[in-house]
């Protein structure tokens, strides 16, 4: 079961962001969906996740120190 969590990034230099809704990795080169919220860009695996985020953004954003 633990082996599933050991995925490695494929390809050097590829950048990923984590979809805050479903926590999938989203490639930055060609993201299926994204949104700018409070000056930050969030990337999503699909338009569905983007819409869920739009409805309740604070539910998905984890405030990090600052
Ligand atoms: Zn998603």
PDB file of the backbone (N, CA, C, O) and the ligand in Angstrom, with CONECT records:
HET     ZN  A 101       1
ATOM      1  N   UNK A   1       0.839  -1.204   0.000  1.00  0.00           N
ATOM      2  CA  UNK A   1       0.000   0.000   0.000  1.00  0.00           C
ATOM      3  C   UNK A   1       0.872   1.251   0.000  1.00  0.00           C
ATOM      4  O   UNK A   1       0.546   2.232  -0.668  1.00  0.00           O
ATOM      5  N   UNK A   2       1.968   1.225   0.736  1.00  0.00           N
ATOM      6  CA  UNK A   2       2.779   2.437   0.838  1.00  0.00           C
ATOM      7  C   UNK A   2       3.478   2.768  -0.468  1.00  0.00           C
ATOM      8  O   UNK A   2       3.813   3.929  -0.703  1.00  0.00           O
ATOM      9  N   UNK A   3       3.705   1.787  -1.320  1.00  0.00           N
ATOM     10  CA  UNK A   3       4.421   2.041  -2.559  1.00  0.00           C
ATOM     11  C   UNK A   3       3.689   3.064  -3.424  1.00  0.00           C
ATOM     12  O   UNK A   3       4.310   3.766  -4.221  1.00  0.00           O
ATOM     13  N   UNK A   4       2.400   3.143  -3.268  1.00  0.00           N
ATOM     14  CA  UNK A   4       1.635   4.086  -4.072  1.00  0.00           C
ATOM     15  C   UNK A   4       2.045   5.534  -3.807  1.00  0.00           C
ATOM     16  O   UNK A   4       1.908   6.400  -4.672  1.00  0.00           O
ATOM     17  N   UNK A   5       2.541   5.777  -2.616  1.00  0.00           N
ATOM     18  CA  UNK A   5       2.900   7.150  -2.253  1.00  0.00           C
ATOM     19  C   UNK A   5       4.321   7.510  -2.652  1.00  0.00           C
ATOM     20  O   UNK A   5       4.786   8.614  -2.370  1.00  0.00           O
ATOM     21  N   UNK A   6       5.000   6.601  -3.293  1.00  0.00           N
ATOM     22  CA  UNK A   6       6.408   6.831  -3.602  1.00  0.00           C
ATOM     23  C   UNK A   6       6.632   7.295  -5.032  1.00  0.00           C
ATOM     24  O   UNK A   6       7.730   7.136  -5.565  1.00  0.00           O
ATOM     25  N   UNK A   7       5.627   7.858  -5.655  1.00  0.00           N
ATOM     26  CA  UNK A   7       5.795   8.334  -7.026  1.00  0.00           C
ATOM     27  C   UNK A   7       6.889   9.387  -7.096  1.00  0.00           C
ATOM     28  O   UNK A   7       7.049  10.211  -6.196  1.00  0.00           O
ATOM     29  N   UNK A   8       7.623   9.337  -8.173  1.00  0.00           N
ATOM     30  CA  UNK A   8       8.650  10.347  -8.368  1.00  0.00           C
ATOM     31  C   UNK A   8       8.265  11.228  -9.547  1.00  0.00           C
ATOM     32  O   UNK A   8       7.519  10.819 -10.438  1.00  0.00           O
ATOM     33  N   UNK A   9       8.783  12.422  -9.529  1.00  0.00           N
ATOM     34  CA  UNK A   9       8.527  13.301 -10.656  1.00  0.00           C
ATOM     35  C   UNK A   9       9.177  12.713 -11.895  1.00  0.00           C
ATOM     36  O   UNK A   9      10.337  12.303 -11.863  1.00  0.00           O
ATOM     37  N   UNK A  10       8.434  12.673 -12.976  1.00  0.00           N
ATOM     38  CA  UNK A  10       9.007  12.156 -14.207  1.00  0.00           C
ATOM     39  C   UNK A  10       9.540  13.301 -15.038  1.00  0.00           C
ATOM     40  O   UNK A  10       8.863  14.308 -15.246  1.00  0.00           O
ATOM     41  N   UNK A  11      10.746  13.136 -15.505  1.00  0.00           N
ATOM     42  CA  UNK A  11      11.322  14.174 -16.352  1.00  0.00           C
ATOM     43  C   UNK A  11      11.945  15.267 -15.524  1.00  0.00           C
ATOM     44  O   UNK A  11      11.332  15.769 -14.582  1.00  0.00           O
ATOM     45  N   UNK A  12      13.151  15.636 -15.865  1.00  0.00           N
ATOM     46  CA  UNK A  12      13.822  16.691 -15.119  1.00  0.00           C
ATOM     47  C   UNK A  12      13.248  18.044 -15.500  1.00  0.00           C
ATOM     48  O   UNK A  12      12.889  18.270 -16.656  1.00  0.00           O
ATOM     49  N   UNK A  13      13.164  18.919 -14.555  1.00  0.00           N
ATOM     50  CA  UNK A  13      12.755  20.281 -14.850  1.00  0.00           C
ATOM     51  C   UNK A  13      11.265  20.485 -14.996  1.00  0.00           C
ATOM     52  O   UNK A  13      10.813  21.594 -15.282  1.00  0.00           O
ATOM     53  N   UNK A  14      10.491  19.422 -14.801  1.00  0.00           N
ATOM     54  CA  UNK A  14       9.048  19.599 -14.873  1.00  0.00           C
ATOM     55  C   UNK A  14       8.547  20.205 -13.574  1.00  0.00           C
ATOM     56  O   UNK A  14       8.951  19.795 -12.486  1.00  0.00           O
ATOM     57  N   UNK A  15       7.682  21.164 -13.695  1.00  0.00           N
ATOM     58  CA  UNK A  15       7.151  21.808 -12.503  1.00  0.00           C
ATOM     59  C   UNK A  15       5.716  21.369 -12.268  1.00  0.00           C
ATOM     60  O   UNK A  15       4.921  21.228 -13.197  1.00  0.00           O
ATOM     61  N   UNK A  16       5.416  21.161 -11.010  1.00  0.00           N
ATOM     62  CA  UNK A  16       4.059  20.777 -10.654  1.00  0.00           C
ATOM     63  C   UNK A  16       3.540  21.708  -9.569  1.00  0.00           C
ATOM     64  O   UNK A  16       4.303  22.258  -8.775  1.00  0.00           O
ATOM     65  N   UNK A  17       2.227  21.867  -9.558  1.00  0.00           N
ATOM     66  CA  UNK A  17       1.560  22.475  -8.417  1.00  0.00           C
ATOM     67  C   UNK A  17       0.548  21.451  -7.923  1.00  0.00           C
ATOM     68  O   UNK A  17       0.102  20.595  -8.687  1.00  0.00           O
ATOM     69  N   UNK A  18       0.189  21.537  -6.664  1.00  0.00           N
ATOM     70  CA  UNK A  18      -0.799  20.621  -6.115  1.00  0.00           C
ATOM     71  C   UNK A  18      -2.183  21.263  -6.221  1.00  0.00           C
ATOM     72  O   UNK A  18      -2.416  22.380  -5.760  1.00  0.00           O
ATOM     73  N   UNK A  19      -3.070  20.525  -6.836  1.00  0.00           N
ATOM     74  CA  UNK A  19      -4.469  20.931  -6.889  1.00  0.00           C
ATOM     75  C   UNK A  19      -4.990  20.984  -5.448  1.00  0.00           C
ATOM     76  O   UNK A  19      -5.023  19.954  -4.773  1.00  0.00           O
ATOM     77  N   UNK A  20      -5.398  22.169  -4.964  1.00  0.00           N
ATOM     78  CA  UNK A  20      -5.799  22.271  -3.558  1.00  0.00           C
ATOM     79  C   UNK A  20      -7.096  21.535  -3.247  1.00  0.00           C
ATOM     80  O   UNK A  20      -7.394  21.277  -2.082  1.00  0.00           O
ATOM     81  N   UNK A  21      -7.853  21.202  -4.254  1.00  0.00           N
ATOM     82  CA  UNK A  21      -9.134  20.539  -4.018  1.00  0.00           C
ATOM     83  C   UNK A  21      -8.945  19.029  -3.862  1.00  0.00           C
ATOM     84  O   UNK A  21      -9.392  18.441  -2.877  1.00  0.00           O
ATOM     85  N   UNK A  22      -8.286  18.409  -4.832  1.00  0.00           N
ATOM     86  CA  UNK A  22      -8.155  16.949  -4.789  1.00  0.00           C
ATOM     87  C   UNK A  22      -6.720  16.512  -4.529  1.00  0.00           C
ATOM     88  O   UNK A  22      -6.446  15.319  -4.398  1.00  0.00           O
ATOM     89  N   UNK A  23      -5.795  17.481  -4.454  1.00  0.00           N
ATOM     90  CA  UNK A  23      -4.396  17.214  -4.128  1.00  0.00           C
ATOM     91  C   UNK A  23      -3.670  16.401  -5.186  1.00  0.00           C
ATOM     92  O   UNK A  23      -2.684  15.726  -4.890  1.00  0.00           O
ATOM     93  N   UNK A  24      -4.150  16.465  -6.404  1.00  0.00           N
ATOM     94  CA  UNK A  24      -3.408  15.866  -7.506  1.00  0.00           C
ATOM     95  C   UNK A  24      -2.303  16.813  -7.954  1.00  0.00           C
ATOM     96  O   UNK A  24      -2.377  18.022  -7.736  1.00  0.00           O
ATOM     97  N   UNK A  25      -1.279  16.246  -8.582  1.00  0.00           N
ATOM     98  CA  UNK A  25      -0.240  17.083  -9.164  1.00  0.00           C
ATOM     99  C   UNK A  25      -0.707  17.596 -10.517  1.00  0.00           C
ATOM    100  O   UNK A  25      -1.224  16.835 -11.336  1.00  0.00           O
ATOM    101  N   UNK A  26      -0.522  18.890 -10.746  1.00  0.00           N
ATOM    102  CA  UNK A  26      -0.939  19.504 -12.005  1.00  0.00           C
ATOM    103  C   UNK A  26       0.292  20.106 -12.673  1.00  0.00           C
ATOM    104  O   UNK A  26       1.019  20.893 -12.066  1.00  0.00           O
ATOM    105  N   UNK A  27       0.514  19.733 -13.907  1.00  0.00           N
ATOM    106  CA  UNK A  27       1.648  20.297 -14.637  1.00  0.00           C
ATOM    107  C   UNK A  27       1.416  21.767 -14.937  1.00  0.00           C
ATOM    108  O   UNK A  27       0.329  22.172 -15.349  1.00  0.00           O
ATOM    109  N   UNK A  28       2.455  22.553 -14.724  1.00  0.00           N
ATOM    110  CA  UNK A  28       2.305  23.986 -14.957  1.00  0.00           C
ATOM    111  C   UNK A  28       2.352  24.351 -16.429  1.00  0.00           C
ATOM    112  O   UNK A  28       1.863  25.409 -16.824  1.00  0.00           O
ATOM    113  N   UNK A  29       2.932  23.489 -17.238  1.00  0.00           N
ATOM    114  CA  UNK A  29       3.064  23.833 -18.653  1.00  0.00           C
ATOM    115  C   UNK A  29       1.717  23.969 -19.340  1.00  0.00           C
ATOM    116  O   UNK A  29       1.532  24.848 -20.183  1.00  0.00           O
ATOM    117  N   UNK A  30       0.788  23.112 -18.988  1.00  0.00           N
ATOM    118  CA  UNK A  30      -0.496  23.106 -19.677  1.00  0.00           C
ATOM    119  C   UNK A  30      -1.606  22.714 -18.707  1.00  0.00           C
ATOM    120  O   UNK A  30      -2.229  21.662 -18.854  1.00  0.00           O
ATOM    121  N   UNK A  31      -1.847  23.576 -17.707  1.00  0.00           N
ATOM    122  CA  UNK A  31      -2.828  23.219 -16.672  1.00  0.00           C
ATOM    123  C   UNK A  31      -4.240  23.175 -17.232  1.00  0.00           C
ATOM    124  O   UNK A  31      -4.619  24.054 -18.005  1.00  0.00           O
ATOM    125  N   UNK A  32      -5.032  22.165 -16.858  1.00  0.00           N
ATOM    126  CA  UNK A  32      -6.422  22.079 -17.314  1.00  0.00           C
ATOM    127  C   UNK A  32      -7.256  23.256 -16.836  1.00  0.00           C
ATOM    128  O   UNK A  32      -8.190  23.679 -17.516  1.00  0.00           O
ATOM    129  N   UNK A  33      -6.917  23.785 -15.662  1.00  0.00           N
ATOM    130  CA  UNK A  33      -7.676  24.907 -15.121  1.00  0.00           C
ATOM    131  C   UNK A  33      -6.831  25.630 -14.092  1.00  0.00           C
ATOM    132  O   UNK A  33      -6.019  25.025 -13.393  1.00  0.00           O
ATOM    133  N   UNK A  34      -7.035  26.932 -14.010  1.00  0.00           N
ATOM    134  CA  UNK A  34      -6.332  27.684 -12.978  1.00  0.00           C
ATOM    135  C   UNK A  34      -7.123  28.924 -12.627  1.00  0.00           C
ATOM    136  O   UNK A  34      -8.034  29.320 -13.355  1.00  0.00           O
ATOM    137  N   UNK A  35      -6.771  29.538 -11.502  1.00  0.00           N
ATOM    138  CA  UNK A  35      -7.477  30.724 -11.055  1.00  0.00           C
ATOM    139  C   UNK A  35      -6.495  31.556 -10.240  1.00  0.00           C
ATOM    140  O   UNK A  35      -5.591  31.026  -9.595  1.00  0.00           O
ATOM    141  N   UNK A  36      -6.691  32.857 -10.284  1.00  0.00           N
ATOM    142  CA  UNK A  36      -5.904  33.728  -9.427  1.00  0.00           C
ATOM    143  C   UNK A  36      -6.785  34.169  -8.276  1.00  0.00           C
ATOM    144  O   UNK A  36      -7.854  34.744  -8.478  1.00  0.00           O
ATOM    145  N   UNK A  37      -6.324  33.893  -7.069  1.00  0.00           N
ATOM    146  CA  UNK A  37      -7.118  34.214  -5.890  1.00  0.00           C
ATOM    147  C   UNK A  37      -6.200  34.853  -4.862  1.00  0.00           C
ATOM    148  O   UNK A  37      -5.196  34.263  -4.466  1.00  0.00           O
ATOM    149  N   UNK A  38      -6.544  36.057  -4.433  1.00  0.00           N
ATOM    150  CA  UNK A  38      -5.745  36.800  -3.467  1.00  0.00           C
ATOM    151  C   UNK A  38      -4.287  36.886  -3.910  1.00  0.00           C
ATOM    152  O   UNK A  38      -3.364  36.733  -3.110  1.00  0.00           O
ATOM    153  N   UNK A  39      -4.109  37.135  -5.199  1.00  0.00           N
ATOM    154  CA  UNK A  39      -2.773  37.365  -5.724  1.00  0.00           C
ATOM    155  C   UNK A  39      -1.947  36.115  -5.944  1.00  0.00           C
ATOM    156  O   UNK A  39      -0.781  36.203  -6.329  1.00  0.00           O
ATOM    157  N   UNK A  40      -2.529  34.961  -5.708  1.00  0.00           N
ATOM    158  CA  UNK A  40      -1.820  33.708  -5.916  1.00  0.00           C
ATOM    159  C   UNK A  40      -2.510  32.920  -6.997  1.00  0.00           C
ATOM    160  O   UNK A  40      -3.735  32.955  -7.114  1.00  0.00           O
ATOM    161  N   UNK A  41      -1.730  32.206  -7.795  1.00  0.00           N
ATOM    162  CA  UNK A  41      -2.337  31.381  -8.824  1.00  0.00           C
ATOM    163  C   UNK A  41      -2.465  29.949  -8.323  1.00  0.00           C
ATOM    164  O   UNK A  41      -1.508  29.365  -7.815  1.00  0.00           O
ATOM    165  N   UNK A  42      -3.652  29.400  -8.472  1.00  0.00           N
ATOM    166  CA  UNK A  42      -3.904  28.018  -8.079  1.00  0.00           C
ATOM    167  C   UNK A  42      -4.219  27.223  -9.336  1.00  0.00           C
ATOM    168  O   UNK A  42      -4.908  27.698 -10.238  1.00  0.00           O
ATOM    169  N   UNK A  43      -3.707  26.020  -9.373  1.00  0.00           N
ATOM    170  CA  UNK A  43      -3.878  25.162 -10.541  1.00  0.00           C
ATOM    171  C   UNK A  43      -4.735  23.966 -10.175  1.00  0.00           C
ATOM    172  O   UNK A  43      -4.682  23.450  -9.059  1.00  0.00           O
ATOM    173  N   UNK A  44      -5.529  23.538 -11.155  1.00  0.00           N
ATOM    174  CA  UNK A  44      -6.468  22.449 -10.895  1.00  0.00           C
ATOM    175  C   UNK A  44      -6.392  21.404 -11.987  1.00  0.00           C
ATOM    176  O   UNK A  44      -6.036  21.695 -13.129  1.00  0.00           O
ATOM    177  N   UNK A  45      -6.741  20.161 -11.610  1.00  0.00           N
ATOM    178  CA  UNK A  45      -6.688  19.061 -12.560  1.00  0.00           C
ATOM    179  C   UNK A  45      -7.829  19.141 -13.551  1.00  0.00           C
ATOM    180  O   UNK A  45      -7.770  18.537 -14.622  1.00  0.00           O
ATOM    181  N   UNK A  46      -8.879  19.892 -13.198  1.00  0.00           N
ATOM    182  CA  UNK A  46     -10.048  19.950 -14.070  1.00  0.00           C
ATOM    183  C   UNK A  46     -10.864  21.187 -13.733  1.00  0.00           C
ATOM    184  O   UNK A  46     -10.673  21.822 -12.696  1.00  0.00           O
ATOM    185  N   UNK A  47     -11.775  21.509 -14.634  1.00  0.00           N
ATOM    186  CA  UNK A  47     -12.646  22.652 -14.401  1.00  0.00           C
ATOM    187  C   UNK A  47     -13.563  22.405 -13.217  1.00  0.00           C
ATOM    188  O   UNK A  47     -13.979  23.344 -12.539  1.00  0.00           O
ATOM    189  N   UNK A  48     -13.877  21.145 -12.970  1.00  0.00           N
ATOM    190  CA  UNK A  48     -14.740  20.827 -11.835  1.00  0.00           C
ATOM    191  C   UNK A  48     -14.082  21.242 -10.524  1.00  0.00           C
ATOM    192  O   UNK A  48     -14.714  21.866  -9.671  1.00  0.00           O
ATOM    193  N   UNK A  49     -12.803  20.890 -10.372  1.00  0.00           N
ATOM    194  CA  UNK A  49     -12.103  21.270  -9.146  1.00  0.00           C
ATOM    195  C   UNK A  49     -12.022  22.791  -9.034  1.00  0.00           C
ATOM    196  O   UNK A  49     -12.133  23.342  -7.938  1.00  0.00           O
ATOM    197  N   UNK A  50     -11.832  23.458 -10.149  1.00  0.00           N
ATOM    198  CA  UNK A  50     -11.757  24.918 -10.109  1.00  0.00           C
ATOM    199  C   UNK A  50     -13.079  25.497  -9.603  1.00  0.00           C
ATOM    200  O   UNK A  50     -13.091  26.435  -8.805  1.00  0.00           O
ATOM    201  N   UNK A  51     -14.167  24.939 -10.067  1.00  0.00           N
ATOM    202  CA  UNK A  51     -15.473  25.458  -9.642  1.00  0.00           C
ATOM    203  C   UNK A  51     -15.726  25.172  -8.164  1.00  0.00           C
ATOM    204  O   UNK A  51     -16.310  25.999  -7.464  1.00  0.00           O
ATOM    205  N   UNK A  52     -15.293  24.015  -7.689  1.00  0.00           N
ATOM    206  CA  UNK A  52     -15.433  23.720  -6.262  1.00  0.00           C
ATOM    207  C   UNK A  52     -14.637  24.727  -5.439  1.00  0.00           C
ATOM    208  O   UNK A  52     -15.087  25.188  -4.390  1.00  0.00           O
ATOM    209  N   UNK A  53     -13.457  25.055  -5.929  1.00  0.00           N
ATOM    210  CA  UNK A  53     -12.615  26.018  -5.223  1.00  0.00           C
ATOM    211  C   UNK A  53     -13.280  27.387  -5.208  1.00  0.00           C
ATOM    212  O   UNK A  53     -13.285  28.074  -4.187  1.00  0.00           O
ATOM    213  N   UNK A  54     -13.836  27.773  -6.339  1.00  0.00           N
ATOM    214  CA  UNK A  54     -14.473  29.096  -6.429  1.00  0.00           C
ATOM    215  C   UNK A  54     -15.625  29.232  -5.442  1.00  0.00           C
ATOM    216  O   UNK A  54     -15.866  30.310  -4.899  1.00  0.00           O
ATOM    217  N   UNK A  55     -16.326  28.138  -5.217  1.00  0.00           N
ATOM    218  CA  UNK A  55     -17.475  28.196  -4.305  1.00  0.00           C
ATOM    219  C   UNK A  55     -17.045  28.393  -2.860  1.00  0.00           C
ATOM    220  O   UNK A  55     -17.663  29.156  -2.118  1.00  0.00           O
ATOM    221  N   UNK A  56     -15.983  27.701  -2.465  1.00  0.00           N
ATOM    222  CA  UNK A  56     -15.533  27.786  -1.072  1.00  0.00           C
ATOM    223  C   UNK A  56     -14.014  27.809  -0.992  1.00  0.00           C
ATOM    224  O   UNK A  56     -13.396  26.865  -0.499  1.00  0.00           O
ATOM    225  N   UNK A  57     -13.420  28.884  -1.474  1.00  0.00           N
ATOM    226  CA  UNK A  57     -11.945  28.910  -1.515  1.00  0.00           C
ATOM    227  C   UNK A  57     -11.297  28.713  -0.159  1.00  0.00           C
ATOM    228  O   UNK A  57     -10.274  28.037  -0.054  1.00  0.00           O
ATOM    229  N   UNK A  58     -11.872  29.289   0.870  1.00  0.00           N
ATOM    230  CA  UNK A  58     -11.221  29.212   2.173  1.00  0.00           C
ATOM    231  C   UNK A  58     -11.188  27.792   2.728  1.00  0.00           C
ATOM    232  O   UNK A  58     -10.385  27.472   3.605  1.00  0.00           O
ATOM    233  N   UNK A  59     -12.058  26.964   2.212  1.00  0.00           N
ATOM    234  CA  UNK A  59     -12.080  25.569   2.666  1.00  0.00           C
ATOM    235  C   UNK A  59     -10.837  24.827   2.195  1.00  0.00           C
ATOM    236  O   UNK A  59     -10.405  23.856   2.816  1.00  0.00           O
ATOM    237  N   UNK A  60     -10.267  25.299   1.084  1.00  0.00           N
ATOM    238  CA  UNK A  60      -9.170  24.557   0.469  1.00  0.00           C
ATOM    239  C   UNK A  60      -7.808  25.192   0.700  1.00  0.00           C
ATOM    240  O   UNK A  60      -6.771  24.552   0.531  1.00  0.00           O
ATOM    241  N   UNK A  61      -7.828  26.437   1.081  1.00  0.00           N
ATOM    242  CA  UNK A  61      -6.548  27.129   1.261  1.00  0.00           C
ATOM    243  C   UNK A  61      -6.041  26.891   2.675  1.00  0.00           C
ATOM    244  O   UNK A  61      -6.746  27.102   3.662  1.00  0.00           O
ATOM    245  N   UNK A  62      -4.817  26.453   2.734  1.00  0.00           N
ATOM    246  CA  UNK A  62      -4.199  26.326   4.038  1.00  0.00           C
ATOM    247  C   UNK A  62      -3.284  27.534   4.227  1.00  0.00           C
ATOM    248  O   UNK A  62      -2.327  27.740   3.480  1.00  0.00           O
ATOM    249  N   UNK A  63      -3.600  28.301   5.218  1.00  0.00           N
ATOM    250  CA  UNK A  63      -2.784  29.465   5.488  1.00  0.00           C
ATOM    251  C   UNK A  63      -1.412  29.032   5.980  1.00  0.00           C
ATOM    252  O   UNK A  63      -1.278  28.314   6.971  1.00  0.00           O
ATOM    253  N   UNK A  64      -0.414  29.484   5.267  1.00  0.00           N
ATOM    254  CA  UNK A  64       0.943  29.167   5.703  1.00  0.00           C
ATOM    255  C   UNK A  64       1.515  30.379   6.394  1.00  0.00           C
ATOM    256  O   UNK A  64       1.064  31.502   6.168  1.00  0.00           O
ATOM    257  N   UNK A  65       2.487  30.163   7.219  1.00  0.00           N
ATOM    258  CA  UNK A  65       3.057  31.259   8.017  1.00  0.00           C
ATOM    259  C   UNK A  65       3.337  32.508   7.204  1.00  0.00           C
ATOM    260  O   UNK A  65       3.693  32.421   6.028  1.00  0.00           O
ATOM    261  N   UNK A  66       3.187  33.606   7.788  1.00  0.00           N
ATOM    262  CA  UNK A  66       3.415  34.899   7.143  1.00  0.00           C
ATOM    263  C   UNK A  66       2.880  35.946   8.076  1.00  0.00           C
ATOM    264  O   UNK A  66       2.947  37.137   7.771  1.00  0.00           O
TER     265      UNK A  66
HETATM  266 ZN    ZN A 101      -8.571  18.217  -8.914  1.00  0.00          ZN
END
